[in-house]
Each structure stands twice: as C-alpha cells, then as structure tokens.
Amino acid sequence: MIRINLAPKKSGGTKSNTGLVEIIFYLLATAGVIAALIMMREDISPEIMKQQQELSKLQQNVAQFQDIMPEIQKLQEAQQRASQLKEIIERVQRINKNPVATLDELARIIPQKVWLTYFSEQDGQVVMKGIAGGTEEVAAFMLALQESPYFQEVRLANVSQVNEVLADLPSYRFVEFVITTKAVRLIGAAATATNP
C-alpha cells in the first residue's frame, strides 16, 4: 500500500538562504569579470593608441614614398643609361688601344729625311729609333711630336753621327736617334688630327 503524506512541511530558512547565497555569488563573480575586463581595457587602451599612431605614421611614410616614386624611377633609368654609356666608352677605349691611330698620326707628322727603323709601344711607353738627314730634321720631328695630341713627354734619348757612308750617297752623313715618349689615347682625336 502506498502512503501519501498530505501534511504541509515546515519550511526552514536554510534552503532559501542557500539560493540567495548562490545569486549573490553569481552577481559577485559577474561583477569581478566586468571589473577585470574594464581593467584589461584600461591596460590595453594605451597600447592600442600607440599602435594606431604608428599605423598613421606608416601611412604618411607610404604617401611620401608614393610621391617620390616617379623620381626614383627616373633616377634608376638615368643610372641604367649611364651604365650603358660607360660600357660603350669602355668598348671604344678597348678598340682604341691598338696602335693604328698612333701610327696614323706618326705617318702624318714625320718630316722628310726622317726614317724610322724601330717602333715599340708597351703600356703607353713608345720608343722610336731611326735615321735622319741631320740634327735639324730630328729637332723638327721632336717638335711635331710635342705638338701632336697623341704624344706627351717627348725626350731625345740618344743621337749620334752615322760613321758609315751609304752606298748611294757617299758624300752625305746621317744621324741615328732614339726618342722616347708616351702615347696618349684620344677618343675621336684621329679625325681632328688628320683633318686640322
């Protein structure tokens, strides 16, 4: 058989107090979380402001660089053109290193009655040996070398009377000479030297 108690129970204050304590606990926990969030926000706010300031500075820098970017591109193009011109000049100088221009100038300025028997050029140093009809011709040849844009520091190293009598000219005495000089490489000087 089943028994049912229909009598009312006595209500104790302990159970209702427990619910109130739980509510207060939850309210305090919520208030603590809110307070912690507010404190974190205050700690993070200066950092956010700092990051925003850095971002605005970077955006200003980007704007400045965008303004000077065309100038930078122009400078890069000019630098590229300059390097191309430098390559062309170096190529012309390599071509001009052969003694053709020097010998052409030498053939143009050598006086009559002067004959070269030896010509040597190494690293710009030129040695010329030859025979002349007299010391006047050697002096005229040295003067022509000094006035030429292809030669510098012309020096007479040696001059001596030839003691041998040449077969065809028994009564004519010649002089032997040695001249040292520096060869100058001029770009475009061949045209001006051959067409004064």
C-alpha positions in Angstrom: 0.0 0.0 0.0 1.1 3.5 -0.8 1.2 6.2 1.8 0.9 9.8 0.9 1.6 12.4 3.5 -0.6 15.4 2.9 0.6 17.4 5.8 2.5 20.5 5.0 6.2 20.5 5.6 7.9 23.0 7.8 9.9 25.4 5.7 13.3 26.1 7.1 15.3 29.2 6.5 18.4 27.3 5.4 17.2 26.3 2.0 16.0 29.7 0.9 19.3 31.3 2.2 21.2 28.9 0.0 19.5 30.2 -3.1 20.2 33.8 -2.1 23.9 33.0 -1.4 24.1 31.4 -4.9 22.6 34.5 -6.5 24.9 36.8 -4.6 27.9 34.6 -5.6 27.0 34.7 -9.2 26.5 38.5 -9.1 29.9 39.0 -7.4 31.5 36.7 -10.0 29.9 38.7 -12.8 31.0 42.0 -11.2 34.5 40.6 -10.9 34.6 39.6 -14.5 33.3 43.0 -15.6 35.9 44.7 -13.3 38.6 42.6 -14.8 37.5 43.4 -18.3 37.5 47.1 -17.5 41.0 46.9 -16.0 42.2 45.0 -19.1 40.7 47.6 -21.4 42.5 50.4 -19.5 45.8 48.4 -19.8 45.2 47.7 -23.5 43.9 51.2 -24.4 47.4 52.9 -24.4 48.8 50.1 -26.5 46.0 50.4 -29.0 46.6 54.1 -29.2 50.3 53.6 -29.7 49.6 51.1 -32.5 47.2 53.5 -34.1 49.8 56.3 -34.0 52.4 54.0 -35.6 49.9 53.0 -38.2 49.2 56.6 -39.1 52.9 57.4 -39.3 53.5 54.4 -41.6 50.6 55.6 -43.8 52.2 59.0 -44.0 55.5 57.5 -45.0 53.8 55.4 -47.7 52.2 58.6 -49.0 55.6 60.3 -49.1 57.2 57.4 -50.9 54.4 57.3 -53.5 55.1 61.0 -54.2 58.9 60.4 -54.8 58.5 57.0 -56.5 58.5 58.6 -60.0 61.7 60.5 -59.2 63.3 57.2 -58.0 62.2 55.5 -61.3 63.7 58.4 -63.3 67.0 58.1 -61.3 67.1 54.4 -61.9 66.5 54.9 -65.7 69.3 57.6 -65.7 71.6 55.2 -63.9 70.9 52.5 -66.4 71.6 54.9 -69.3 74.8 55.9 -67.6 76.0 52.3 -67.3 75.2 51.7 -70.9 77.2 54.8 -71.9 80.0 53.6 -69.7 80.1 50.2 -71.5 80.1 52.0 -74.9 83.1 54.2 -73.8 85.0 51.2 -72.4 84.4 49.4 -75.7 85.7 52.4 -77.7 88.7 52.6 -75.4 89.4 48.9 -75.9 89.2 49.4 -79.7 91.4 52.5 -79.5 94.1 50.6 -77.6 95.7 49.3 -80.8 98.5 51.4 -82.3 96.7 52.2 -85.5 95.7 55.7 -84.5 99.2 56.4 -83.1 100.9 55.2 -86.3 98.5 57.1 -88.5 99.4 60.3 -86.6 103.1 59.4 -86.7 102.9 59.0 -90.5 101.2 62.4 -90.8 103.7 64.3 -88.8 107.1 62.7 -89.7 109.2 65.1 -91.7 111.1 64.3 -94.9 114.6 63.0 -94.4 113.5 61.1 -91.3 113.1 57.3 -91.4 112.1 55.1 -88.5 113.9 51.8 -88.2 112.3 50.7 -84.9 108.9 51.4 -83.2 107.8 49.9 -80.0 104.8 50.6 -77.7 104.2 48.9 -74.4 101.7 50.2 -71.8 101.7 53.7 -73.5 105.5 54.0 -73.5 106.8 54.5 -77.0 110.4 54.0 -78.2 111.3 55.2 -81.7 114.7 54.6 -83.4 115.6 55.9 -86.8 117.9 57.7 -89.1 117.6 61.4 -90.2 119.4 63.6 -92.7 120.7 65.7 -89.8 120.0 67.1 -86.4 117.7 69.7 -87.7 115.3 67.0 -89.0 115.4 65.2 -85.6 114.6 68.6 -83.9 111.7 69.2 -86.4 110.4 65.6 -85.7 110.5 66.1 -81.9 108.7 69.4 -82.2 106.0 67.8 -84.3 105.7 65.0 -81.7 105.3 67.6 -78.9 102.6 69.5 -80.8 100.6 66.3 -81.5 97.7 65.4 -79.2 98.9 61.7 -79.4 102.3 62.1 -77.7 103.4 63.5 -74.4 106.8 63.9 -72.6 108.9 63.7 -75.8 112.6 63.1 -75.0 115.6 62.6 -77.1 117.4 59.6 -75.5 120.3 59.4 -78.0 121.6 61.0 -81.2 124.8 60.0 -82.9 126.6 60.5 -86.2 126.5 57.5 -88.6 130.0 56.7 -89.4 129.1 54.5 -92.4 128.8 56.0 -95.8 125.7 54.9 -97.6 126.2 53.3 -100.9 124.1 55.7 -103.0 125.0 58.9 -101.1 128.8 58.8 -100.4 129.1 62.4 -99.5 126.0 62.7 -97.2 126.3 61.9 -93.5 123.3 60.8 -91.4 122.5 60.7 -87.7 120.9 58.0 -85.7 118.4 58.9 -83.0 116.4 57.3 -80.2 113.3 59.1 -79.0 111.1 58.1 -76.0 107.6 59.4 -75.4 104.2 58.5 -74.0 101.3 57.6 -76.3 98.0 59.2 -75.4 94.8 57.5 -76.3 92.2 60.1 -77.5 88.7 59.2 -78.5 87.7 60.9 -81.7 91.2 62.6 -81.9 92.1 60.7 -85.1 89.5 62.8 -87.1 90.8 66.1 -85.7 94.4 65.2 -86.0 94.1 64.0 -89.7 91.9 66.9 -90.6 93.3 70.1 -89.0 
